[in-house]
Amino acid sequence: MNLSQFLVRIRDELDDNAKLKYSDGELVRHIDEQARTLCRLQMRTNKEWANFALSLQSEDARKLFQNTYEWKLPTWVEAVIRVYIRVNSSGAGETTFSNYKWTNNDQTLGTMIPKTDLMRRSGWSWEGNHTLRIWNFSVVPELTLEVVADPAPMFKAAILTIPVAPVATSFFLPPLPVPVANDLGERGYVEEGRYINGEVQVTATTGAADTKLGETRRIIYSKSSTIDVATRRHQLDLEAPFSSNVAVGDTIESLIPVSEMHSRVLMLKVLNAAAVKKFNIDLQKSIGAEMGEEMAAFVEWASKPRDSNGPFFKLSSSGLRKPYDPDTRQFGYVQGAWQ
């Protein structure tokens, strides 16, 4: 479901199709905020969940003291889940922290670095303030991290400018202020990589025979300071090319950052936020029960599969154990041998 479709459904629930109570900008900001709360819930429910691989260069490390180094990570990285040493990494073609854009594919993941603790101080630690630190390393390594990235801000944009050589793998966001009446979303998110993981869809094209209409792609890198024809532009790069080059007049918009099966929980949270803004107690009460039900379903889905949690049977010794007979203990109770 794309952003426009989601907004129509929200307005149906708010009985505000004429946009008299809420502007599109207000609702999009509510969607962004509530999507972040669902991401936080998923992150806390499943401690092993990560949604992006981020690579760090050894040259970017800061040496704090002997055998201790740290890197500053982007502010949209909420948690580091796993850290790996990257070997055969010469630096050639490794232009960004997004290895999707690398031109050299000789790198391999080496050993996984364990997370440290206060007693051991060997391994990696998440120091807060978006800082990763590794302890007890005589040589600073190249690293690849599995991280949790914030949901990308949602937008709808009619393309105004394309590169001199048109491409099918990226596009430019229109500049500030938003120049087109039907555009949606803020343009103030200018940090490198902030739109990573956002999924976008082509919802309109200038050509009647353009084959990329309806195609969806994931954003794997964004940079707000790309220089094109001596002008700074905000470029978003895609994981795979569209079936045709992006053209002036094409409309590209975000997909909702939750699965369609659970889009209802995001809608209810947005409705609740809108109701709070207008002190609409009746609306809050009317959606309370359904929100609880949908939140429970979302938490269950976000949790790790039940079969990955056990049960685990451990032996106290290395000796072989006889085959387990499920009737043994029950037989004792039946015969009165055990009370």
C-alpha positions as CSV (number, residue, x, y, z in Angstrom):
1,M,0.0,0.0,0.0
2,N,1.5,3.4,-1.0
3,L,1.2,6.6,0.9
4,S,-1.7,8.1,-1.1
5,Q,-3.8,4.9,-0.6
6,F,-3.0,4.9,3.1
7,L,-4.0,8.6,3.5
8,V,-7.4,7.9,1.7
9,R,-8.1,5.2,4.2
10,I,-7.2,7.4,7.2
11,R,-9.5,10.1,6.0
12,D,-12.3,7.6,5.6
13,E,-11.9,6.8,9.3
14,L,-11.7,10.4,10.3
15,D,-14.6,11.4,8.1
16,D,-12.4,14.2,6.7
17,N,-12.2,13.5,2.9
18,A,-12.6,17.2,2.3
19,K,-9.4,17.9,4.3
20,L,-11.2,20.4,6.6
21,K,-9.8,19.0,9.9
22,Y,-6.4,17.7,9.0
23,S,-4.0,18.6,6.2
24,D,-2.1,15.9,4.4
25,G,1.2,17.2,5.9
26,E,-0.1,16.7,9.4
27,L,-1.2,13.1,8.7
28,V,2.1,12.2,7.0
29,R,4.0,13.5,10.0
30,H,1.8,11.3,12.3
31,I,2.5,8.3,10.1
32,D,6.2,8.9,10.3
33,E,6.0,9.2,14.1
34,Q,3.9,6.1,14.6
35,A,6.0,4.0,12.2
36,R,9.0,4.7,14.5
37,T,7.1,3.5,17.5
38,L,6.3,0.2,15.7
39,C,9.9,-0.2,14.7
40,R,11.0,0.3,18.4
41,L,8.4,-2.3,19.5
42,Q,9.8,-4.8,17.0
43,M,13.3,-4.0,18.0
44,R,12.5,-4.6,21.7
45,T,10.4,-7.7,21.1
46,N,13.0,-9.5,18.9
47,K,16.5,-8.8,20.1
48,E,18.0,-10.6,17.1
49,W,16.2,-8.5,14.5
50,A,18.3,-6.3,12.2
51,N,17.2,-4.6,8.9
52,F,20.4,-3.2,7.3
53,A,24.1,-4.1,6.9
54,L,26.4,-1.1,7.4
55,S,30.1,-1.2,6.7
56,L,32.8,0.7,8.5
57,Q,36.3,1.6,7.2
58,S,39.3,1.2,9.4
59,E,40.5,4.7,8.3
60,D,37.4,6.2,9.9
61,A,38.1,4.8,13.3
62,R,39.3,7.0,16.1
63,K,42.0,5.5,18.4
64,L,41.1,6.3,22.0
65,F,44.0,4.5,23.6
66,Q,46.1,1.4,23.1
67,N,44.0,-1.4,21.3
68,T,40.8,0.6,21.6
69,Y,39.0,2.2,18.7
70,E,35.6,3.8,18.0
71,W,33.4,4.8,15.1
72,K,30.6,7.4,15.0
73,L,27.5,6.0,13.4
74,P,24.6,7.8,11.8
75,T,21.8,9.0,14.0
76,W,19.2,6.8,12.3
77,V,21.0,3.7,13.6
78,E,19.1,2.7,16.7
79,A,20.9,-0.5,17.7
80,V,23.9,-2.7,16.7
81,I,23.0,-6.4,16.7
82,R,26.0,-8.2,15.3
83,V,29.6,-7.1,14.3
84,Y,31.8,-9.0,11.8
85,I,35.4,-8.5,10.7
86,R,35.5,-7.9,7.0
87,V,38.6,-9.4,5.3
88,N,40.1,-9.0,1.8
89,S,38.9,-5.4,2.0
90,S,41.3,-3.2,0.1
91,G,39.2,-0.1,0.2
92,A,39.0,0.1,-3.6
93,G,35.5,0.8,-4.8
94,E,34.2,1.1,-1.2
95,T,32.9,4.6,-1.5
96,T,30.1,4.6,1.1
97,F,29.0,2.7,4.2
98,S,26.4,1.0,2.0
99,N,28.1,-2.1,0.5
100,Y,25.3,-2.2,-2.1
101,K,27.2,0.6,-3.9
102,W,30.6,-1.1,-3.9
103,T,32.2,-2.0,-7.2
104,N,34.6,-4.5,-5.7
105,N,33.2,-7.9,-4.6
106,D,36.3,-9.6,-3.2
107,Q,35.4,-8.8,0.5
108,T,34.2,-11.6,2.7
109,L,32.9,-11.7,6.2
110,G,35.3,-13.1,8.7
111,T,34.7,-14.0,12.3
112,M,31.9,-12.5,14.4
113,I,33.2,-10.2,17.2
114,P,31.4,-11.0,20.5
115,K,29.8,-8.2,22.5
116,T,31.9,-7.2,25.5
117,D,30.8,-6.7,29.1
118,L,32.2,-4.7,32.0
119,M,34.3,-7.5,33.3
120,R,35.9,-8.7,30.1
121,R,36.4,-5.6,28.0
122,S,37.2,-7.5,24.9
123,G,35.0,-7.3,21.8
124,W,32.5,-4.5,20.8
125,S,30.2,-2.3,22.8
126,W,27.5,0.2,22.0
127,E,28.6,3.3,23.9
128,G,25.5,5.4,23.4
129,N,25.3,8.6,21.4
130,H,25.5,6.4,18.3
131,T,29.1,5.3,19.0
132,L,30.5,1.9,18.4
133,R,33.7,0.9,20.2
134,I,35.9,-2.2,20.0
135,W,38.2,-3.3,22.8
136,N,41.5,-5.2,22.9
137,F,42.3,-5.1,19.1
138,S,46.0,-4.6,18.3
139,V,45.1,-3.6,14.7
140,V,42.0,-1.7,13.8
141,P,39.8,-3.9,11.5
142,E,37.4,-3.4,8.7
143,L,33.9,-4.0,10.1
144,T,30.4,-4.9,8.8
145,L,27.5,-4.4,11.2
146,E,24.0,-5.7,11.3
147,V,22.0,-2.8,12.6
148,V,18.4,-1.6,13.2
149,A,17.7,1.4,11.1
150,D,14.8,3.8,11.7
151,P,12.0,3.7,9.2
152,A,12.7,6.1,6.3
153,P,10.5,9.3,6.1
154,M,7.6,8.9,3.7
155,F,7.1,11.1,0.7
156,K,5.4,11.5,-2.6
157,A,7.3,13.5,-5.2
158,A,6.8,14.5,-8.9
159,I,10.3,14.3,-10.4
160,L,11.5,17.8,-11.6
161,T,15.1,17.1,-12.5
162,I,17.0,14.2,-13.8
163,P,20.8,13.7,-14.4
164,V,22.2,14.8,-17.8
165,A,22.6,11.1,-18.5
166,P,19.2,9.6,-17.4
167,V,19.4,6.5,-15.2
168,A,17.0,3.8,-13.9
169,T,18.8,3.3,-10.6
170,S,18.3,6.6,-8.8
171,F,16.3,9.8,-8.7
172,F,16.4,13.3,-7.2
173,L,14.0,14.6,-4.6
174,P,12.5,18.0,-5.5
175,P,14.2,20.8,-3.5
176,L,12.8,22.8,-0.7
177,P,10.2,24.3,-0.5
178,V,7.9,21.6,-1.9
179,P,7.1,23.1,-5.3
180,V,4.3,20.8,-6.4
181,A,0.8,20.9,-4.8
182,N,0.4,17.1,-4.7
183,D,3.8,16.4,-3.2
184,L,3.9,15.0,0.3
185,G,6.4,14.6,3.1
186,E,9.1,16.7,4.5
187,R,12.4,17.5,2.7
188,G,14.3,18.4,5.8
189,Y,15.9,15.0,6.4
190,V,19.3,15.6,4.9
191,E,21.6,13.3,6.8
192,E,23.5,10.8,4.6
193,G,21.6,7.5,4.4
194,R,18.4,8.8,6.1
195,Y,16.1,7.3,3.4
196,I,17.8,3.9,3.5
197,N,15.3,0.9,3.6
198,G,12.4,3.1,2.4
199,E,10.4,1.2,-0.3
200,V,9.1,3.3,-3.2
201,Q,6.6,2.8,-6.0
202,V,6.2,4.5,-9.3
203,T,2.5,5.7,-9.3
204,A,2.5,7.9,-12.4
205,T,4.5,8.3,-15.6
206,T,4.7,10.9,-18.3
207,G,4.6,8.3,-21.1
208,A,1.5,6.2,-21.7
209,A,3.7,3.2,-22.7
210,D,6.2,3.5,-19.8
211,T,6.6,0.0,-18.4
212,K,7.8,1.0,-14.9
213,L,4.4,2.1,-13.6
214,G,3.6,0.2,-10.4
215,E,7.2,-1.1,-9.9
216,T,8.6,-1.0,-6.4
217,R,12.2,-0.8,-5.3
218,R,14.1,-0.4,-2.0
219,I,16.3,2.6,-1.3
220,I,19.9,1.4,-0.4
221,Y,21.6,4.9,-0.1
222,S,20.7,8.6,0.0
223,K,22.8,11.7,-0.1
224,S,21.6,15.3,0.0
225,S,24.8,16.8,-1.3
226,T,25.2,15.1,-4.7
227,I,26.6,17.6,-7.2
228,D,24.8,17.5,-10.6
229,V,25.6,20.1,-13.2
230,A,27.1,22.4,-10.5
231,T,23.9,22.1,-8.4
232,R,23.5,20.3,-5.1
233,R,20.7,17.7,-5.2
234,H,19.2,15.1,-2.9
235,Q,19.9,11.7,-4.6
236,L,18.2,8.4,-3.6
237,D,19.7,5.2,-5.0
238,L,17.8,2.0,-5.5
239,E,18.7,-1.6,-5.0
240,A,17.8,-2.5,-8.6
241,P,17.0,-0.4,-11.7
242,F,13.5,0.3,-12.9
243,S,12.5,-1.1,-16.2
244,S,13.0,2.3,-17.8
245,N,14.9,5.5,-16.9
246,V,13.3,7.9,-14.4
247,A,11.9,10.9,-16.4
248,V,10.7,14.4,-15.5
249,G,7.1,14.2,-14.5
250,D,7.2,10.7,-13.1
251,T,5.6,10.4,-9.6
252,I,7.4,8.2,-7.0
253,E,6.0,7.7,-3.5
254,S,6.7,5.7,-0.4
255,L,5.2,2.4,0.5
256,I,3.9,2.0,4.1
257,P,6.8,0.6,6.2
258,V,4.8,-2.3,7.7
259,S,3.5,-5.3,6.0
260,E,0.0,-5.0,4.6
261,M,-1.2,-7.7,6.9
262,H,-0.4,-5.3,9.8
263,S,-1.1,-2.0,8.2
264,R,-4.2,-1.7,10.4
265,V,-2.2,-1.3,13.5
266,L,-0.3,1.7,12.0
267,M,-3.6,3.2,10.9
268,L,-5.2,2.9,14.3
269,K,-2.1,4.5,15.9
270,V,-2.3,7.4,13.5
271,L,-6.1,7.8,14.2
272,N,-5.4,7.9,17.9
273,A,-2.7,10.5,17.4
274,A,-5.1,12.6,15.3
275,A,-7.8,12.2,17.9
276,V,-5.5,13.4,20.7
277,K,-4.7,16.5,18.7
278,K,-8.4,17.4,18.5
279,F,-9.4,16.2,22.0
280,N,-11.7,13.6,20.3
281,I,-12.3,11.3,23.3
282,D,-15.1,9.5,21.5
283,L,-12.8,8.4,18.7
284,Q,-10.1,7.3,21.1
285,K,-12.7,5.1,23.0
286,S,-14.1,3.6,19.8
287,I,-10.8,2.4,18.5
288,G,-9.3,1.3,21.9
289,A,-10.4,-2.4,21.8
290,E,-9.4,-2.9,18.2
291,M,-6.0,-1.2,18.8
292,G,-5.3,-3.6,21.6
293,E,-6.2,-6.6,19.5
294,E,-4.1,-5.4,16.5
295,M,-1.1,-4.5,18.8
296,A,-1.2,-8.0,20.3
297,A,-1.2,-9.5,16.8
298,F,1.7,-7.3,15.7
299,V,3.8,-8.2,18.8
300,E,3.2,-11.9,18.2
301,W,4.3,-11.5,14.6
302,A,7.3,-9.4,15.5
303,S,8.6,-11.9,18.1
304,K,10.9,-14.7,17.1
305,P,9.3,-18.0,15.9
306,R,8.3,-20.2,18.8
307,D,10.4,-23.1,17.5
308,S,13.5,-21.0,17.7
309,N,13.1,-20.7,21.5
310,G,13.5,-24.3,22.5
311,P,12.8,-26.5,24.3
312,F,16.4,-27.3,24.9
313,F,17.4,-30.6,26.6
314,K,20.8,-30.6,28.3
315,L,22.7,-33.6,29.7
316,S,24.7,-33.3,32.9
317,S,27.3,-35.6,31.5
318,S,28.6,-36.8,28.2
319,G,27.2,-40.3,28.7
320,L,24.6,-41.7,26.4
321,R,21.0,-41.5,27.5
322,K,18.4,-44.2,26.9
323,P,15.5,-43.5,24.6
324,Y,12.9,-41.4,26.4
325,D,9.7,-43.3,27.3
326,P,6.8,-40.8,27.7
327,D,4.8,-43.4,29.7
328,T,7.4,-44.1,32.4
329,R,6.5,-41.3,34.9
330,Q,2.8,-41.7,34.2
331,F,3.0,-45.5,34.8
332,G,4.4,-44.8,38.3
333,Y,1.5,-42.6,39.2
334,V,-1.0,-45.0,37.9
335,Q,0.5,-47.9,40.0
336,G,0.6,-45.7,43.1
337,A,4.4,-45.9,43.3
338,W,4.7,-42.1,43.4
339,Q,2.5,-39.7,45.3
